[in-house]
């Protein structure tokens, strides 16, 4: 049984898509080391001294690891072809420490982050990276604040704003399909340009399964999403299925 699961995983569609992503990155390499060289690492260390580790905040504390997070965000840049397309206006929801938007700027794009101001360390890093932020929290069935412009690309990486609260047995109470439909419509109608895209990248569930339950997959597909492993990409026009590798706008 164990062998059969391994064989199934080896030949799964997810594996094929992962391999294709690796091939695309390999054919258009980006040097993480050259990008890391643009960061004053000593100043980043001083930021950590100014905003020390918080107890029970393991994920937040790990964001000082520039080597790791630059590597992660280089892959995000490559997967969206942001290293080879014309300059875009980008809105990053839940921008955290600002690594993604910092790299976007190095590739000629203009970015704005949106995040609550809960983490002092993120406040320090976004200022350090010169990343502009709108301070707001994303809530179900609630329009995002007016930002005064529309964007070519709206992103949200490792989404967690859909988690409302924990139940008594420790499971997360999450947004319903109706909440997701409201959110997607709000982004489409108020924040995306005519040919804009919305990328949502999700964490796997605690048991290792996909975020996309049968119900949620049906919901996102009904909105015209192109689903690739743990990511959903949506176009401004719900009748169109957008492409990840879009170099022309």
Rosetta constraint file for C-alpha pairs under 8 A:
AtomPair CA 1 CA 5 HARMONIC 6.38 0.50
AtomPair CA 2 CA 6 HARMONIC 6.41 0.50
AtomPair CA 3 CA 7 HARMONIC 6.22 0.50
AtomPair CA 4 CA 8 HARMONIC 6.05 0.50
AtomPair CA 5 CA 9 HARMONIC 6.11 0.50
AtomPair CA 6 CA 10 HARMONIC 6.13 0.50
AtomPair CA 7 CA 11 HARMONIC 6.43 0.50
AtomPair CA 8 CA 12 HARMONIC 5.92 0.50
AtomPair CA 9 CA 15 HARMONIC 7.07 0.50
AtomPair CA 10 CA 15 HARMONIC 6.42 0.50
AtomPair CA 11 CA 15 HARMONIC 6.52 0.50
AtomPair CA 11 CA 16 HARMONIC 7.25 0.50
AtomPair CA 12 CA 16 HARMONIC 6.62 0.50
AtomPair CA 13 CA 17 HARMONIC 6.23 0.50
AtomPair CA 14 CA 18 HARMONIC 6.10 0.50
AtomPair CA 14 CA 228 HARMONIC 7.67 0.50
AtomPair CA 14 CA 229 HARMONIC 5.85 0.50
AtomPair CA 15 CA 19 HARMONIC 6.14 0.50
AtomPair CA 16 CA 20 HARMONIC 6.21 0.50
AtomPair CA 17 CA 21 HARMONIC 6.26 0.50
AtomPair CA 17 CA 228 HARMONIC 7.31 0.50
AtomPair CA 17 CA 229 HARMONIC 7.69 0.50
AtomPair CA 18 CA 22 HARMONIC 6.39 0.50
AtomPair CA 19 CA 23 HARMONIC 6.27 0.50
AtomPair CA 20 CA 24 HARMONIC 6.22 0.50
AtomPair CA 21 CA 25 HARMONIC 6.26 0.50
AtomPair CA 21 CA 79 HARMONIC 6.83 0.50
AtomPair CA 22 CA 26 HARMONIC 6.06 0.50
AtomPair CA 23 CA 27 HARMONIC 6.22 0.50
AtomPair CA 24 CA 28 HARMONIC 6.48 0.50
AtomPair CA 24 CA 78 HARMONIC 7.96 0.50
AtomPair CA 24 CA 79 HARMONIC 7.76 0.50
AtomPair CA 25 CA 29 HARMONIC 5.72 0.50
AtomPair CA 25 CA 30 HARMONIC 7.91 0.50
AtomPair CA 25 CA 75 HARMONIC 7.43 0.50
AtomPair CA 25 CA 78 HARMONIC 6.09 0.50
AtomPair CA 25 CA 79 HARMONIC 7.27 0.50
AtomPair CA 28 CA 78 HARMONIC 7.78 0.50
AtomPair CA 30 CA 74 HARMONIC 7.19 0.50
AtomPair CA 30 CA 78 HARMONIC 7.85 0.50
AtomPair CA 30 CA 83 HARMONIC 7.93 0.50
AtomPair CA 31 CA 35 HARMONIC 6.64 0.50
AtomPair CA 32 CA 36 HARMONIC 6.05 0.50
AtomPair CA 32 CA 70 HARMONIC 6.56 0.50
AtomPair CA 32 CA 71 HARMONIC 6.03 0.50
AtomPair CA 32 CA 74 HARMONIC 6.78 0.50
AtomPair CA 33 CA 37 HARMONIC 6.17 0.50
AtomPair CA 34 CA 38 HARMONIC 7.06 0.50
AtomPair CA 35 CA 39 HARMONIC 7.49 0.50
AtomPair CA 35 CA 70 HARMONIC 7.70 0.50
AtomPair CA 35 CA 103 HARMONIC 7.76 0.50
AtomPair CA 36 CA 66 HARMONIC 7.48 0.50
AtomPair CA 36 CA 67 HARMONIC 7.08 0.50
AtomPair CA 36 CA 70 HARMONIC 7.01 0.50
AtomPair CA 40 CA 44 HARMONIC 6.47 0.50
AtomPair CA 41 CA 45 HARMONIC 6.27 0.50
AtomPair CA 42 CA 46 HARMONIC 6.32 0.50
AtomPair CA 43 CA 47 HARMONIC 6.24 0.50
AtomPair CA 44 CA 48 HARMONIC 6.59 0.50
AtomPair CA 44 CA 64 HARMONIC 7.28 0.50
AtomPair CA 44 CA 125 HARMONIC 7.67 0.50
AtomPair CA 44 CA 128 HARMONIC 7.93 0.50
AtomPair CA 45 CA 49 HARMONIC 6.53 0.50
AtomPair CA 45 CA 64 HARMONIC 7.75 0.50
AtomPair CA 46 CA 50 HARMONIC 6.24 0.50
AtomPair CA 47 CA 51 HARMONIC 6.05 0.50
AtomPair CA 47 CA 121 HARMONIC 7.39 0.50
AtomPair CA 47 CA 124 HARMONIC 6.66 0.50
AtomPair CA 47 CA 125 HARMONIC 7.44 0.50
AtomPair CA 48 CA 52 HARMONIC 5.40 0.50
AtomPair CA 48 CA 53 HARMONIC 7.56 0.50
AtomPair CA 48 CA 64 HARMONIC 7.20 0.50
AtomPair CA 48 CA 121 HARMONIC 7.25 0.50
AtomPair CA 51 CA 120 HARMONIC 6.53 0.50
AtomPair CA 51 CA 121 HARMONIC 5.43 0.50
AtomPair CA 51 CA 124 HARMONIC 7.96 0.50
AtomPair CA 53 CA 57 HARMONIC 7.57 0.50
AtomPair CA 53 CA 61 HARMONIC 5.59 0.50
AtomPair CA 54 CA 58 HARMONIC 7.90 0.50
AtomPair CA 54 CA 61 HARMONIC 7.00 0.50
AtomPair CA 57 CA 61 HARMONIC 6.06 0.50
AtomPair CA 58 CA 62 HARMONIC 6.30 0.50
AtomPair CA 59 CA 63 HARMONIC 7.07 0.50
AtomPair CA 63 CA 69 HARMONIC 7.11 0.50
AtomPair CA 63 CA 97 HARMONIC 7.09 0.50
AtomPair CA 65 CA 69 HARMONIC 6.38 0.50
AtomPair CA 66 CA 70 HARMONIC 5.70 0.50
AtomPair CA 67 CA 71 HARMONIC 6.30 0.50
AtomPair CA 68 CA 72 HARMONIC 6.32 0.50
AtomPair CA 69 CA 73 HARMONIC 6.08 0.50
AtomPair CA 69 CA 99 HARMONIC 6.98 0.50
AtomPair CA 70 CA 74 HARMONIC 5.96 0.50
AtomPair CA 70 CA 99 HARMONIC 6.67 0.50
AtomPair CA 70 CA 100 HARMONIC 7.93 0.50
AtomPair CA 71 CA 75 HARMONIC 6.60 0.50
AtomPair CA 72 CA 76 HARMONIC 6.67 0.50
AtomPair CA 73 CA 77 HARMONIC 6.12 0.50
AtomPair CA 73 CA 99 HARMONIC 6.95 0.50
AtomPair CA 73 CA 100 HARMONIC 5.53 0.50
AtomPair CA 73 CA 103 HARMONIC 7.58 0.50
AtomPair CA 74 CA 78 HARMONIC 6.20 0.50
AtomPair CA 74 CA 103 HARMONIC 7.58 0.50
AtomPair CA 75 CA 79 HARMONIC 6.00 0.50
AtomPair CA 76 CA 80 HARMONIC 6.36 0.50
AtomPair CA 77 CA 81 HARMONIC 6.11 0.50
AtomPair CA 77 CA 82 HARMONIC 5.10 0.50
AtomPair CA 77 CA 83 HARMONIC 6.21 0.50
AtomPair CA 77 CA 100 HARMONIC 7.88 0.50
AtomPair CA 77 CA 103 HARMONIC 7.87 0.50
AtomPair CA 77 CA 104 HARMONIC 7.35 0.50
AtomPair CA 78 CA 82 HARMONIC 6.10 0.50
AtomPair CA 78 CA 83 HARMONIC 6.03 0.50
AtomPair CA 79 CA 244 HARMONIC 6.69 0.50
AtomPair CA 79 CA 245 HARMONIC 6.85 0.50
AtomPair CA 80 CA 244 HARMONIC 5.35 0.50
AtomPair CA 80 CA 245 HARMONIC 5.75 0.50
AtomPair CA 80 CA 246 HARMONIC 7.09 0.50
AtomPair CA 81 CA 85 HARMONIC 6.34 0.50
AtomPair CA 81 CA 244 HARMONIC 7.49 0.50
AtomPair CA 81 CA 245 HARMONIC 5.62 0.50
AtomPair CA 81 CA 246 HARMONIC 6.42 0.50
AtomPair CA 81 CA 247 HARMONIC 6.13 0.50
AtomPair CA 82 CA 104 HARMONIC 7.24 0.50
AtomPair CA 82 CA 107 HARMONIC 7.18 0.50
AtomPair CA 82 CA 247 HARMONIC 7.72 0.50
AtomPair CA 83 CA 107 HARMONIC 5.99 0.50
AtomPair CA 84 CA 247 HARMONIC 6.37 0.50
AtomPair CA 85 CA 246 HARMONIC 7.70 0.50
AtomPair CA 85 CA 247 HARMONIC 4.62 0.50
AtomPair CA 85 CA 248 HARMONIC 6.29 0.50
AtomPair CA 86 CA 108 HARMONIC 7.94 0.50
AtomPair CA 86 CA 247 HARMONIC 7.38 0.50
AtomPair CA 86 CA 248 HARMONIC 7.08 0.50
AtomPair CA 86 CA 249 HARMONIC 7.50 0.50
AtomPair CA 87 CA 107 HARMONIC 7.81 0.50
AtomPair CA 87 CA 108 HARMONIC 5.46 0.50
AtomPair CA 87 CA 109 HARMONIC 4.65 0.50
AtomPair CA 87 CA 110 HARMONIC 7.27 0.50
AtomPair CA 88 CA 108 HARMONIC 7.85 0.50
AtomPair CA 88 CA 109 HARMONIC 4.98 0.50
AtomPair CA 88 CA 110 HARMONIC 6.21 0.50
AtomPair CA 88 CA 151 HARMONIC 7.65 0.50
AtomPair CA 88 CA 152 HARMONIC 5.83 0.50
AtomPair CA 88 CA 153 HARMONIC 7.23 0.50
AtomPair CA 89 CA 109 HARMONIC 6.19 0.50
AtomPair CA 89 CA 110 HARMONIC 4.94 0.50
AtomPair CA 89 CA 111 HARMONIC 5.85 0.50
AtomPair CA 89 CA 150 HARMONIC 7.93 0.50
AtomPair CA 89 CA 151 HARMONIC 5.04 0.50
AtomPair CA 89 CA 152 HARMONIC 5.34 0.50
AtomPair CA 89 CA 153 HARMONIC 6.58 0.50
AtomPair CA 90 CA 109 HARMONIC 7.21 0.50
AtomPair CA 90 CA 110 HARMONIC 6.13 0.50
AtomPair CA 90 CA 111 HARMONIC 4.65 0.50
AtomPair CA 90 CA 112 HARMONIC 6.34 0.50
AtomPair CA 90 CA 151 HARMONIC 5.64 0.50
AtomPair CA 90 CA 152 HARMONIC 6.09 0.50
AtomPair CA 90 CA 153 HARMONIC 4.88 0.50
AtomPair CA 90 CA 154 HARMONIC 5.74 0.50
AtomPair CA 90 CA 155 HARMONIC 7.56 0.50
AtomPair CA 91 CA 111 HARMONIC 5.81 0.50
AtomPair CA 91 CA 112 HARMONIC 4.95 0.50
AtomPair CA 91 CA 113 HARMONIC 5.74 0.50
AtomPair CA 91 CA 114 HARMONIC 7.40 0.50
AtomPair CA 91 CA 151 HARMONIC 6.53 0.50
AtomPair CA 91 CA 153 HARMONIC 6.41 0.50
AtomPair CA 91 CA 154 HARMONIC 4.68 0.50
AtomPair CA 91 CA 155 HARMONIC 6.27 0.50
AtomPair CA 92 CA 101 HARMONIC 7.32 0.50
AtomPair CA 92 CA 111 HARMONIC 7.37 0.50
AtomPair CA 92 CA 112 HARMONIC 6.29 0.50
AtomPair CA 92 CA 113 HARMONIC 4.74 0.50
AtomPair CA 92 CA 114 HARMONIC 6.24 0.50
AtomPair CA 92 CA 154 HARMONIC 5.81 0.50
AtomPair CA 92 CA 155 HARMONIC 4.77 0.50
AtomPair CA 92 CA 156 HARMONIC 5.76 0.50
AtomPair CA 93 CA 113 HARMONIC 5.96 0.50
AtomPair CA 93 CA 114 HARMONIC 4.91 0.50
AtomPair CA 93 CA 115 HARMONIC 6.48 0.50
AtomPair CA 93 CA 154 HARMONIC 7.32 0.50
AtomPair CA 93 CA 155 HARMONIC 6.00 0.50
AtomPair CA 93 CA 156 HARMONIC 4.83 0.50
AtomPair CA 93 CA 157 HARMONIC 7.69 0.50
AtomPair CA 94 CA 113 HARMONIC 6.98 0.50
AtomPair CA 94 CA 114 HARMONIC 5.64 0.50
AtomPair CA 94 CA 115 HARMONIC 4.77 0.50
AtomPair CA 94 CA 116 HARMONIC 7.86 0.50
AtomPair CA 94 CA 156 HARMONIC 6.25 0.50
AtomPair CA 94 CA 157 HARMONIC 7.38 0.50
AtomPair CA 94 CA 159 HARMONIC 7.64 0.50
AtomPair CA 95 CA 100 HARMONIC 7.54 0.50
AtomPair CA 95 CA 101 HARMONIC 7.70 0.50
AtomPair CA 95 CA 113 HARMONIC 5.14 0.50
AtomPair CA 95 CA 114 HARMONIC 6.02 0.50
AtomPair CA 95 CA 115 HARMONIC 6.08 0.50
AtomPair CA 95 CA 156 HARMONIC 7.56 0.50
AtomPair CA 96 CA 115 HARMONIC 6.89 0.50
AtomPair CA 96 CA 122 HARMONIC 5.83 0.50
AtomPair CA 96 CA 126 HARMONIC 7.95 0.50
AtomPair CA 97 CA 121 HARMONIC 7.48 0.50
AtomPair CA 97 CA 122 HARMONIC 4.47 0.50
AtomPair CA 97 CA 123 HARMONIC 7.38 0.50
AtomPair CA 97 CA 125 HARMONIC 5.30 0.50
AtomPair CA 97 CA 126 HARMONIC 5.55 0.50
AtomPair CA 98 CA 102 HARMONIC 6.05 0.50
AtomPair CA 98 CA 113 HARMONIC 7.58 0.50
AtomPair CA 98 CA 122 HARMONIC 7.60 0.50
AtomPair CA 98 CA 125 HARMONIC 6.76 0.50
AtomPair CA 98 CA 126 HARMONIC 5.22 0.50
AtomPair CA 98 CA 129 HARMONIC 6.81 0.50
AtomPair CA 98 CA 131 HARMONIC 6.25 0.50
AtomPair CA 99 CA 103 HARMONIC 6.31 0.50
AtomPair CA 99 CA 129 HARMONIC 7.62 0.50
AtomPair CA 100 CA 104 HARMONIC 6.23 0.50
AtomPair CA 101 CA 105 HARMONIC 6.22 0.50
AtomPair CA 101 CA 111 HARMONIC 5.78 0.50
AtomPair CA 101 CA 112 HARMONIC 7.39 0.50
AtomPair CA 101 CA 113 HARMONIC 7.49 0.50
AtomPair CA 101 CA 131 HARMONIC 6.66 0.50
AtomPair CA 102 CA 106 HARMONIC 6.63 0.50
AtomPair CA 102 CA 129 HARMONIC 6.00 0.50
AtomPair CA 102 CA 130 HARMONIC 7.56 0.50
AtomPair CA 102 CA 131 HARMONIC 6.52 0.50
AtomPair CA 103 CA 107 HARMONIC 6.55 0.50
AtomPair CA 104 CA 108 HARMONIC 6.56 0.50
AtomPair CA 104 CA 109 HARMONIC 5.30 0.50
AtomPair CA 104 CA 110 HARMONIC 7.17 0.50
AtomPair CA 104 CA 111 HARMONIC 7.15 0.50
AtomPair CA 105 CA 109 HARMONIC 4.79 0.50
AtomPair CA 105 CA 110 HARMONIC 5.87 0.50
AtomPair CA 105 CA 111 HARMONIC 6.98 0.50
AtomPair CA 111 CA 131 HARMONIC 7.38 0.50
AtomPair CA 111 CA 132 HARMONIC 7.25 0.50
AtomPair CA 112 CA 131 HARMONIC 6.87 0.50
AtomPair CA 112 CA 132 HARMONIC 5.23 0.50
AtomPair CA 112 CA 133 HARMONIC 5.71 0.50
AtomPair CA 112 CA 134 HARMONIC 7.33 0.50
AtomPair CA 113 CA 131 HARMONIC 7.12 0.50
AtomPair CA 113 CA 132 HARMONIC 6.06 0.50
AtomPair CA 113 CA 133 HARMONIC 4.46 0.50
AtomPair CA 113 CA 134 HARMONIC 6.12 0.50
AtomPair CA 114 CA 133 HARMONIC 5.39 0.50
AtomPair CA 114 CA 134 HARMONIC 4.72 0.50
AtomPair CA 114 CA 135 HARMONIC 5.83 0.50
AtomPair CA 114 CA 136 HARMONIC 6.29 0.50
AtomPair CA 115 CA 133 HARMONIC 7.05 0.50
AtomPair CA 115 CA 134 HARMONIC 6.58 0.50
AtomPair CA 115 CA 135 HARMONIC 5.29 0.50
AtomPair CA 115 CA 136 HARMONIC 5.41 0.50
AtomPair CA 115 CA 137 HARMONIC 6.18 0.50
AtomPair CA 116 CA 135 HARMONIC 5.10 0.50
AtomPair CA 116 CA 136 HARMONIC 4.82 0.50
AtomPair CA 116 CA 137 HARMONIC 5.14 0.50
AtomPair CA 117 CA 122 HARMONIC 7.99 0.50
AtomPair CA 117 CA 123 HARMONIC 6.97 0.50
AtomPair CA 117 CA 135 HARMONIC 6.13 0.50
AtomPair CA 117 CA 136 HARMONIC 7.68 0.50
AtomPair CA 119 CA 123 HARMONIC 6.47 0.50
AtomPair CA 120 CA 124 HARMONIC 6.33 0.50
AtomPair CA 121 CA 125 HARMONIC 6.21 0.50
AtomPair CA 122 CA 126 HARMONIC 5.96 0.50
AtomPair CA 123 CA 127 HARMONIC 6.35 0.50
AtomPair CA 124 CA 128 HARMONIC 6.09 0.50
AtomPair CA 125 CA 129 HARMONIC 6.01 0.50
AtomPair CA 126 CA 130 HARMONIC 5.83 0.50
AtomPair CA 126 CA 131 HARMONIC 4.98 0.50
AtomPair CA 126 CA 132 HARMONIC 7.25 0.50
AtomPair CA 126 CA 133 HARMONIC 7.80 0.50
AtomPair CA 127 CA 131 HARMONIC 6.16 0.50
AtomPair CA 127 CA 132 HARMONIC 7.82 0.50
AtomPair CA 134 CA 147 HARMONIC 7.88 0.50
AtomPair CA 136 CA 144 HARMONIC 7.86 0.50
AtomPair CA 136 CA 145 HARMONIC 7.27 0.50
AtomPair CA 138 CA 142 HARMONIC 7.45 0.50
AtomPair CA 138 CA 144 HARMONIC 6.73 0.50
AtomPair CA 138 CA 161 HARMONIC 6.26 0.50
AtomPair CA 139 CA 161 HARMONIC 7.32 0.50
AtomPair CA 139 CA 162 HARMONIC 7.74 0.50
AtomPair CA 140 CA 162 HARMONIC 7.47 0.50
AtomPair CA 140 CA 175 HARMONIC 6.78 0.50
AtomPair CA 140 CA 179 HARMONIC 5.58 0.50
AtomPair CA 140 CA 180 HARMONIC 7.96 0.50
AtomPair CA 140 CA 182 HARMONIC 7.98 0.50
AtomPair CA 140 CA 183 HARMONIC 7.44 0.50
AtomPair CA 141 CA 179 HARMONIC 5.65 0.50
AtomPair CA 141 CA 182 HARMONIC 5.95 0.50
AtomPair CA 141 CA 183 HARMONIC 6.91 0.50
AtomPair CA 142 CA 183 HARMONIC 7.78 0.50
AtomPair CA 143 CA 183 HARMONIC 7.39 0.50
AtomPair CA 143 CA 186 HARMONIC 6.27 0.50
AtomPair CA 144 CA 186 HARMONIC 7.48 0.50
AtomPair CA 149 CA 191 HARMONIC 6.95 0.50
AtomPair CA 150 CA 190 HARMONIC 6.97 0.50
AtomPair CA 150 CA 191 HARMONIC 4.46 0.50
AtomPair CA 150 CA 192 HARMONIC 5.25 0.50
AtomPair CA 150 CA 193 HARMONIC 5.60 0.50
AtomPair CA 151 CA 191 HARMONIC 5.83 0.50
AtomPair CA 151 CA 192 HARMONIC 4.99 0.50
AtomPair CA 151 CA 193 HARMONIC 5.51 0.50
AtomPair CA 151 CA 196 HARMONIC 6.69 0.50
AtomPair CA 152 CA 192 HARMONIC 6.04 0.50
AtomPair CA 152 CA 193 HARMONIC 5.51 0.50
AtomPair CA 152 CA 195 HARMONIC 6.92 0.50
AtomPair CA 152 CA 196 HARMONIC 4.32 0.50
AtomPair CA 152 CA 197 HARMONIC 6.42 0.50
AtomPair CA 153 CA 192 HARMONIC 6.99 0.50
AtomPair CA 153 CA 196 HARMONIC 5.47 0.50
AtomPair CA 153 CA 197 HARMONIC 4.93 0.50
AtomPair CA 153 CA 198 HARMONIC 5.91 0.50
AtomPair CA 153 CA 199 HARMONIC 7.64 0.50
AtomPair CA 154 CA 191 HARMONIC 7.91 0.50
AtomPair CA 154 CA 192 HARMONIC 7.36 0.50
AtomPair CA 154 CA 196 HARMONIC 7.87 0.50
AtomPair CA 154 CA 197 HARMONIC 6.33 0.50
AtomPair CA 154 CA 198 HARMONIC 4.76 0.50
AtomPair CA 154 CA 199 HARMONIC 6.26 0.50
AtomPair CA 155 CA 198 HARMONIC 5.84 0.50
AtomPair CA 155 CA 199 HARMONIC 4.73 0.50
AtomPair CA 155 CA 200 HARMONIC 6.02 0.50
AtomPair CA 156 CA 199 HARMONIC 6.32 0.50
AtomPair CA 156 CA 200 HARMONIC 5.03 0.50
AtomPair CA 156 CA 201 HARMONIC 6.14 0.50
AtomPair CA 157 CA 200 HARMONIC 6.21 0.50
AtomPair CA 157 CA 201 HARMONIC 4.72 0.50
AtomPair CA 157 CA 202 HARMONIC 6.71 0.50
AtomPair CA 158 CA 200 HARMONIC 7.83 0.50
AtomPair CA 158 CA 201 HARMONIC 5.22 0.50
AtomPair CA 158 CA 202 HARMONIC 4.66 0.50
AtomPair CA 158 CA 203 HARMONIC 5.29 0.50
AtomPair CA 159 CA 200 HARMONIC 6.99 0.50
AtomPair CA 159 CA 201 HARMONIC 6.13 0.50
AtomPair CA 159 CA 202 HARMONIC 5.11 0.50
AtomPair CA 159 CA 203 HARMONIC 6.80 0.50
AtomPair CA 160 CA 202 HARMONIC 7.73 0.50
AtomPair CA 162 CA 174 HARMONIC 5.52 0.50
AtomPair CA 162 CA 175 HARMONIC 5.24 0.50
AtomPair CA 163 CA 172 HARMONIC 6.10 0.50
AtomPair CA 163 CA 173 HARMONIC 6.01 0.50
AtomPair CA 163 CA 174 HARMONIC 4.59 0.50
AtomPair CA 163 CA 175 HARMONIC 6.67 0.50
AtomPair CA 164 CA 172 HARMONIC 7.06 0.50
AtomPair CA 164 CA 173 HARMONIC 5.50 0.50
AtomPair CA 164 CA 174 HARMONIC 5.49 0.50
AtomPair CA 164 CA 175 HARMONIC 7.11 0.50
AtomPair CA 165 CA 172 HARMONIC 5.77 0.50
AtomPair CA 165 CA 173 HARMONIC 5.30 0.50
AtomPair CA 165 CA 174 HARMONIC 7.47 0.50
AtomPair CA 166 CA 170 HARMONIC 5.48 0.50
AtomPair CA 166 CA 171 HARMONIC 5.39 0.50
AtomPair CA 166 CA 172 HARMONIC 4.43 0.50
AtomPair CA 166 CA 173 HARMONIC 5.74 0.50
AtomPair CA 167 CA 171 HARMONIC 5.35 0.50
AtomPair CA 167 CA 172 HARMONIC 6.15 0.50
AtomPair CA 167 CA 173 HARMONIC 6.53 0.50
AtomPair CA 175 CA 179 HARMONIC 5.53 0.50
AtomPair CA 175 CA 180 HARMONIC 6.73 0.50
AtomPair CA 176 CA 180 HARMONIC 6.54 0.50
AtomPair CA 177 CA 181 HARMONIC 6.17 0.50
AtomPair CA 177 CA 215 HARMONIC 7.67 0.50
AtomPair CA 177 CA 216 HARMONIC 6.34 0.50
AtomPair CA 177 CA 219 HARMONIC 5.97 0.50
AtomPair CA 178 CA 182 HARMONIC 6.24 0.50
AtomPair CA 179 CA 183 HARMONIC 6.27 0.50
AtomPair CA 180 CA 184 HARMONIC 6.05 0.50
AtomPair CA 181 CA 185 HARMONIC 6.06 0.50
AtomPair CA 181 CA 219 HARMONIC 7.73 0.50
AtomPair CA 181 CA 223 HARMONIC 7.57 0.50
AtomPair CA 182 CA 186 HARMONIC 6.12 0.50
AtomPair CA 183 CA 187 HARMONIC 6.32 0.50
AtomPair CA 184 CA 188 HARMONIC 6.11 0.50
AtomPair CA 185 CA 189 HARMONIC 5.98 0.50
AtomPair CA 186 CA 190 HARMONIC 5.86 0.50
AtomPair CA 186 CA 191 HARMONIC 7.51 0.50
AtomPair CA 187 CA 191 HARMONIC 5.02 0.50
AtomPair CA 187 CA 192 HARMONIC 6.31 0.50
AtomPair CA 187 CA 198 HARMONIC 7.81 0.50
AtomPair CA 188 CA 192 HARMONIC 5.25 0.50
AtomPair CA 188 CA 235 HARMONIC 7.85 0.50
AtomPair CA 188 CA 236 HARMONIC 5.10 0.50
AtomPair CA 188 CA 237 HARMONIC 7.65 0.50
AtomPair CA 189 CA 236 HARMONIC 7.70 0.50
AtomPair CA 192 CA 196 HARMONIC 5.07 0.50
AtomPair CA 192 CA 197 HARMONIC 6.90 0.50
AtomPair CA 192 CA 198 HARMONIC 7.88 0.50
AtomPair CA 192 CA 236 HARMONIC 5.98 0.50
AtomPair CA 193 CA 236 HARMONIC 7.03 0.50
AtomPair CA 194 CA 236 HARMONIC 6.21 0.50
AtomPair CA 194 CA 237 HARMONIC 7.56 0.50
AtomPair CA 195 CA 235 HARMONIC 6.99 0.50
AtomPair CA 195 CA 236 HARMONIC 6.08 0.50
AtomPair CA 195 CA 237 HARMONIC 7.60 0.50
AtomPair CA 195 CA 249 HARMONIC 7.13 0.50
AtomPair CA 196 CA 235 HARMONIC 6.04 0.50
AtomPair CA 196 CA 236 HARMONIC 5.35 0.50
AtomPair CA 197 CA 233 HARMONIC 6.84 0.50
AtomPair CA 197 CA 234 HARMONIC 5.59 0.50
AtomPair CA 197 CA 235 HARMONIC 4.55 0.50
AtomPair CA 197 CA 236 HARMONIC 5.90 0.50
AtomPair CA 197 CA 242 HARMONIC 7.21 0.50
AtomPair CA 198 CA 233 HARMONIC 5.65 0.50
AtomPair CA 198 CA 234 HARMONIC 5.04 0.50
AtomPair CA 198 CA 235 HARMONIC 6.31 0.50
AtomPair CA 198 CA 236 HARMONIC 7.58 0.50
AtomPair CA 199 CA 231 HARMONIC 7.08 0.50
AtomPair CA 199 CA 232 HARMONIC 5.86 0.50
AtomPair CA 199 CA 233 HARMONIC 4.57 0.50
AtomPair CA 199 CA 234 HARMONIC 6.51 0.50
AtomPair CA 200 CA 231 HARMONIC 5.63 0.50
AtomPair CA 200 CA 232 HARMONIC 5.21 0.50
AtomPair CA 200 CA 233 HARMONIC 6.44 0.50
AtomPair CA 201 CA 230 HARMONIC 5.97 0.50
AtomPair CA 201 CA 231 HARMONIC 4.38 0.50
AtomPair CA 201 CA 232 HARMONIC 6.52 0.50
AtomPair CA 202 CA 211 HARMONIC 6.50 0.50
AtomPair CA 202 CA 230 HARMONIC 5.40 0.50
AtomPair CA 202 CA 231 HARMONIC 6.14 0.50
AtomPair CA 203 CA 210 HARMONIC 7.92 0.50
AtomPair CA 203 CA 211 HARMONIC 6.66 0.50
AtomPair CA 203 CA 230 HARMONIC 6.89 0.50
AtomPair CA 204 CA 208 HARMONIC 5.60 0.50
AtomPair CA 204 CA 209 HARMONIC 5.84 0.50
AtomPair CA 204 CA 210 HARMONIC 5.15 0.50
AtomPair CA 204 CA 211 HARMONIC 5.41 0.50
AtomPair CA 204 CA 230 HARMONIC 7.15 0.50
AtomPair CA 205 CA 209 HARMONIC 5.36 0.50
AtomPair CA 205 CA 210 HARMONIC 6.14 0.50
AtomPair CA 205 CA 211 HARMONIC 5.84 0.50
AtomPair CA 210 CA 229 HARMONIC 7.75 0.50
AtomPair CA 210 CA 230 HARMONIC 6.64 0.50
AtomPair CA 211 CA 230 HARMONIC 6.74 0.50
AtomPair CA 212 CA 216 HARMONIC 5.26 0.50
AtomPair CA 212 CA 217 HARMONIC 5.04 0.50
AtomPair CA 212 CA 230 HARMONIC 7.60 0.50
AtomPair CA 213 CA 217 HARMONIC 5.92 0.50
AtomPair CA 214 CA 218 HARMONIC 6.24 0.50
AtomPair CA 215 CA 219 HARMONIC 6.27 0.50
AtomPair CA 216 CA 220 HARMONIC 6.20 0.50
AtomPair CA 217 CA 221 HARMONIC 6.04 0.50
AtomPair CA 218 CA 222 HARMONIC 6.04 0.50
AtomPair CA 219 CA 223 HARMONIC 6.61 0.50
AtomPair CA 220 CA 224 HARMONIC 6.67 0.50
AtomPair CA 220 CA 225 HARMONIC 5.45 0.50
AtomPair CA 220 CA 232 HARMONIC 7.64 0.50
AtomPair CA 221 CA 225 HARMONIC 4.98 0.50
AtomPair CA 221 CA 226 HARMONIC 7.12 0.50
AtomPair CA 221 CA 227 HARMONIC 7.82 0.50
AtomPair CA 223 CA 234 HARMONIC 7.57 0.50
AtomPair CA 223 CA 238 HARMONIC 5.84 0.50
AtomPair CA 224 CA 234 HARMONIC 6.26 0.50
AtomPair CA 224 CA 235 HARMONIC 7.45 0.50
AtomPair CA 224 CA 238 HARMONIC 5.27 0.50
AtomPair CA 224 CA 239 HARMONIC 6.17 0.50
AtomPair CA 224 CA 240 HARMONIC 6.35 0.50
AtomPair CA 224 CA 241 HARMONIC 5.66 0.50
AtomPair CA 225 CA 232 HARMONIC 5.84 0.50
AtomPair CA 225 CA 233 HARMONIC 5.34 0.50
AtomPair CA 225 CA 234 HARMONIC 4.64 0.50
AtomPair CA 225 CA 235 HARMONIC 7.52 0.50
AtomPair CA 225 CA 241 HARMONIC 6.23 0.50
AtomPair CA 225 CA 242 HARMONIC 7.65 0.50
AtomPair CA 226 CA 232 HARMONIC 5.66 0.50
AtomPair CA 226 CA 233 HARMONIC 5.16 0.50
AtomPair CA 226 CA 234 HARMONIC 6.48 0.50
AtomPair CA 226 CA 241 HARMONIC 6.01 0.50
AtomPair CA 226 CA 242 HARMONIC 6.72 0.50
AtomPair CA 226 CA 243 HARMONIC 7.69 0.50
AtomPair CA 227 CA 231 HARMONIC 5.73 0.50
AtomPair CA 227 CA 232 HARMONIC 4.48 0.50
AtomPair CA 227 CA 233 HARMONIC 6.43 0.50
AtomPair CA 228 CA 232 HARMONIC 6.34 0.50
AtomPair CA 233 CA 242 HARMONIC 6.66 0.50
AtomPair CA 233 CA 243 HARMONIC 7.69 0.50
AtomPair CA 233 CA 244 HARMONIC 7.33 0.50
AtomPair CA 234 CA 238 HARMONIC 7.42 0.50
AtomPair CA 234 CA 241 HARMONIC 6.72 0.50
AtomPair CA 234 CA 242 HARMONIC 6.11 0.50
AtomPair CA 235 CA 240 HARMONIC 6.22 0.50
AtomPair CA 235 CA 241 HARMONIC 6.38 0.50
AtomPair CA 235 CA 242 HARMONIC 5.39 0.50
